[in-house]
């Protein structure tokens, strides 16, 4: 019978503060981890008694004090723990203990990213179903219109999906503020490109309750009060909250249909209603049925 003390290898590495679960999965796939001298399969469960090594280095649970830093990432720095990558975030900060980023921020973007040795908190913050909000300031290459703001917030088709509805506010002629609960690849840039806008500058200024308040390239420790509030906000969703999210998804589907109809008209395509009528008319002709033109009939009656 399997010991109840055993946990998945990726969770173990996150709990001992080596890396996030996502990073651990990548290391497992690359064959850079051994357990008791053998390369493990994904999903393997381990315990404290197992000998776990990453790149030959023995990993031990030292019960280190959790580290939480708010870092203002400069443009050009890669959010990766792979130190073979030039300009990686770990080498740039050069912190005296091993830490890793919570999520990512594009190389071409700057702003707030949380650095930690607590792998468990990474998954809670990044869990999309909890709708954790991130705030950005975005500068674009041409004047912002009310229509652009409205359409950005209503959902944009990118990467074979529709982005979630979000809040978007005008800051100045070329700058807007956007609040996201998603983290799609280069999401804001792709959303802007869909409407023929180019992002000139992108800066993340808040993650949930943690605000950016340090100069570019510097970091500070996140306070106990901030962590207390953060932990309260990232607690797993209740059934009530999940039901609420289901309603939001239904609303999102409705908005997607509206968005699609708008795009049809703007691209000079025939509206769906017209296509459906044509299909019905053709089917009726095949069956020898004549469709009544109600508007024409009313004119004749009058």
N, C-alpha and C positions, 0 to 999 in steps of 0.2 A: 504494500500500500504506500502511495506517495506521501512524503512528509508534508504536513500542513505549513511548515516553515518555508517551503520552496515558493519562489516567485519567478516570473518571467525574467529572462536575462536582461532585456532592455529596461525593465522597471528597476531591477537591481542596480544597474549602472547609473540610472537617474537618481535613485535614492542615496547612493553613496557619493553623489555629487560629481561623477565623472563627466557625464554629458546628458543631453535630453534623450528621451525614448526614440525620437525620430533619428537623431544622430547615431544612437546605438544600433538601430536597425540597419543604417547605412554601413556601419562598421562590420556588422555580422555578414551582410551581403558581400562585402569586399573581402571577407575571409581574414580580417585583421584581428579577430578575437579567438582565443582558445579557452576551452573549459576542460580542466584536467588533462591538458595536452592535446586535445582534439578540437577540430573546428566544428562549432555547433550549428545546428539547423535553427531556422527562425522559429521562435515560440518555445525554445528550450527553457525549462525551469531549473533554477539553481538555488543553493543555500550558502550560508556563511562558510560551510565546510569545504566548498568547491574551490579549486584553484583557478581563478579567472585572470587572464592576461589580455591586455590590449597592446598590440605591436611589441609583444614580449615583456611588457611591463606589468608586474603584479598589481592587481587592483584590490584594495582592502577598504573595509568600512571603518573609517577613522572617527565617525560621528563628529565631523567638523561643524562649527557654527555656520548656519546659513548666511550667505552673502547676497545682498540685493543692492545693485547699483543702477542709478539713472544716468545713462551716458548719452552725450550729444554727438552722434556719429557725423563725421565730416563726409563730404562728397568724395568718392574714390575708394572708400574702405569697404571691403567685402564682409558680409555678415556670415562668416564661416569659421569653424574651429580647425579647419584643415590648414596647418601652418606651412604646407607646401605652396599654398596660394599666396602670391605676392599681395601685400596690403591687406592681410586678413585682420579681423577685428581683435583677435586675441593678442597678436604681436603688437598691434598699435597701442592698446591699453597698457600692456605689459604689467598686468596686476600680479602681485606676489603669490596669489593662489590661483588654482585652476578655476576658471569661470567660462560661461558660454552664453550666447545671446538667446533671448526669448523671442522666437520668430525671426523675421528678416526685414530688412529695409534695403531697397535697391541701391546698388553701387552709385548710381547717379543722383540719389536722394540723400538728404541729411535729416538730422533730428533725433528724437528720443528713441532709444532702444534699451530695454532692461537687460542687465547682465547678472547672472546668478550662478550658484553651484547647486541649486535646488531643482533637480530635474522634474519633480512632481508638480511644481507650480507652473512649469512650462505648458503642460497639457491642459491644465485648468484655464489658463489665460487664452490659449489658442483654440479652445473648444468652441466652434462656431455656433452651436445651438444655444449657447448661453448669451449670444448677442452682446459681447463685450465691445464697447465703443472705443474707437481710435479717432483722433482729430488731426487734420492736416491743413496746412496753408499751401495753396497752389497758385503759381504765377503762370499765365499762358501768354501766347504770342500775339493775340489780337483782342480787341474789346469784348468784354463779357456782356451777353444779352440776357434778358429775362427768360427768353425761350430756352437758351442754353442751360441756365440754372434749373429750370423746371424739368427739362428732359434728363439732365444728369441725375436728378433726384428720383425720377420715376422708374428707373431701371434701364440698363443699357445692354444690348446683346454683344457679349464678348466671350471668347474661348468656349464656344458652343453652349453657353448658358446665358441666363439673364441675371444681371446683378441685382442684389436686394435693394429695395427702396431705401433712400437715405436722405439725410438733411443736408442741404447745400445753401450757403449764404454768400452774398456778394460782400467783399471787403473794400475793393476799389475797382478802377476801370479794368485792370488786368489781373486782379487777385481775388480768389474766392476761398471759402472755408468749407471743408467737407467732412462729414462724420460717418465713418464706415464701421460695420460690424463683420465685414468679410476680409479676407486676405488673399485674394486671387493674385496670380503672377502679374506684376506691373499693372495692377488694376486701374488706378487713377489715370495713368498715361494712356492705357488702352481705351478707357471711357472717353477721354478727351479726343483722342484720335478718331473715334467713331464720328464725332461731330466736326471733324477737320480743324481741331485746335491742337497745337503743340505745347507740351509742358516745358516751360523755361526753367522753373525752379519748383521743387517739392520738398516740404519740410513737415515732419510729424512733430506735433507739439504736445500731444497727450495720449496716454494709454490708460484707459479706464479712469482711475483717480490720480494717476501719477502725471504731473505736469513737467514740461521741460523748463528748467530755470537755471541752466549752467551754460557757459560759453561753448562754442564749437570745439570739439576735441577733448573736452573735460567731462568729468563725472562726479557724482556725489553719492553718498550712501542714502538709501531710501529710509525714511524715519520709521520708528516703531508704530507711530500713529497712522502713517500712510499704509504700512503693511497690515495693520489690524483692519483698516477699512478695505484694503484690497482683498484680503482673505474673506471678508464678509461678502464682498461683491462677486467673488468667483466660486462661491459654494455651488455644488451641483444643482441643476434646475430641479424644481419640484414637479409633481405631476400636473399641478395647476399651470405652472409656467410652460410645460411642454404642450399642454392643450392650447394655451395662448399662442404658442409658436405655430401650431397646426393651423389656427385661424389666420395667422399672418401669411402662411404659405398659400392658403386658399386665396387670400387677397392678392398675393404676389402673382398667382396664376392669372387672375383677372386683369391685373395691370399689364402682364405680358401680352395678353390678347389685344388690349388697347394699343400697346406699343407697336405690335405687329401691324394693326390696321393703319396706324399713322404712317408707318414706313411704307406700306403698300401705296398709299396715296402720294407720298412725297417722291417715290421712285417711278411715278406715272404708270403704276401697275393697276390692273382692274381690281376694285375692291372685292373682298370675299363674298359679300352679299350678291354682287353681280354674277360672280362665278357660280354661286349656288343656284341662282335663277336660271342661268344658261343651261346648267346641268339638268335642272328640272324640266326646262323647256324641251331639250333634246330627248330626254326620256319620254316625255309626253307625246312628242312627234312619232317616236318609234311605236308607241302604243295606240296611235290614232286618236289621241285626246287633244282638243284645242284648249289652250289656256285663255282665260278671260282677262282682258286688259281693263282693270277696274277704273283707272283714271280716264281712259277713253270712253268707257261706258257712261261715266258720270257726266262727261261733257255732252254726249248725245242726249242724255236724259234732260239736261238743262237747255 
